[in-house]
Amino acid sequence: MSSQVPHVNCGTGSARAKLTDKQVLAIRAARAKVHCRKLPPGHPLSVYSLAAKYGVCIATISRIVHRTRWTHI
C-alpha cells in the first residue's frame, strides 16, 4: 500500500511562483464571465490582457483557466 504525500512545492509554495492563490482565483472568475471564448487581444478579459496584467505568458493563463495548472485550488 502506498500513501501519497502532498506536493509541497505547488502554487505559492514554489519559490518560482509568480502568482498568488487570490490572483489565480481572480483569473478564473474573470474568464468565467466571458461568454465568447475567442476575444480580441485588446479586450480586458482576453488571455492576452490577463497575461500582461499579471506578468505571465498566455499559456499560463490558459492552463489556469483549464485547470491543468494550479489544480490544488
C-alpha positions as CSV (number, residue, x, y, z in Angstrom):
1,M,0.0,0.0,0.0
2,S,1.4,3.4,-0.9
3,S,0.5,6.6,0.7
4,Q,0.7,9.8,-1.4
5,V,2.5,12.7,0.1
6,P,1.1,16.1,-0.9
7,H,3.3,18.1,-3.2
8,V,4.6,21.0,-1.1
9,N,6.1,22.9,-4.0
10,C,2.9,23.7,-5.8
11,G,1.3,27.1,-6.1
12,T,2.7,29.7,-3.7
13,G,4.8,27.0,-2.0
14,S,7.1,27.1,-5.1
15,A,10.0,29.6,-5.0
16,R,9.3,30.3,-8.7
17,A,5.6,31.2,-8.3
18,K,4.6,34.5,-9.9
19,L,1.0,34.4,-8.9
20,T,-0.8,34.1,-5.6
21,D,-3.9,31.9,-4.9
22,K,-6.0,35.1,-4.9
23,Q,-4.7,36.1,-8.3
24,V,-5.4,32.6,-9.8
25,L,-9.0,32.7,-8.4
26,A,-9.4,36.2,-9.9
27,I,-8.2,35.0,-13.3
28,R,-10.7,32.1,-13.2
29,A,-13.5,34.3,-12.1
30,A,-12.8,36.8,-14.9
31,R,-12.7,34.2,-17.6
32,A,-15.9,32.6,-16.2
33,K,-17.8,35.8,-17.0
34,V,-16.8,35.5,-20.7
35,H,-19.5,34.0,-23.0
36,C,-17.3,34.0,-26.1
37,R,-14.0,32.2,-25.7
38,K,-12.3,33.9,-28.5
39,L,-11.9,37.6,-27.6
40,P,-9.8,40.1,-29.5
41,P,-6.3,40.8,-27.9
42,G,-7.3,44.2,-26.7
43,H,-10.3,43.0,-24.7
44,P,-9.7,43.4,-20.9
45,L,-10.7,39.7,-20.3
46,S,-8.7,38.2,-23.1
47,V,-5.9,35.8,-22.3
48,Y,-3.5,38.4,-23.8
49,S,-4.7,41.2,-21.5
50,L,-4.8,39.0,-18.4
51,A,-1.3,37.7,-19.2
52,A,0.0,41.3,-19.5
53,K,-1.8,42.3,-16.3
54,Y,-0.3,39.5,-14.2
55,G,3.1,39.3,-15.8
56,V,2.8,35.8,-17.1
57,C,2.6,34.2,-20.5
58,I,-0.6,33.5,-22.4
59,A,-0.1,29.7,-22.0
60,T,-0.1,30.2,-18.2
61,I,-3.4,31.9,-18.2
62,S,-4.9,29.3,-20.5
63,R,-3.6,26.5,-18.2
64,I,-5.0,28.2,-15.1
65,V,-8.4,28.6,-16.8
66,H,-8.5,25.0,-18.0
67,R,-7.2,23.8,-14.6
68,T,-4.1,22.0,-15.8
69,R,-2.1,24.3,-13.6
70,W,-2.9,25.5,-10.1
71,T,-5.1,22.5,-9.7
72,H,-4.9,22.5,-6.0
73,I,-7.2,25.5,-5.7
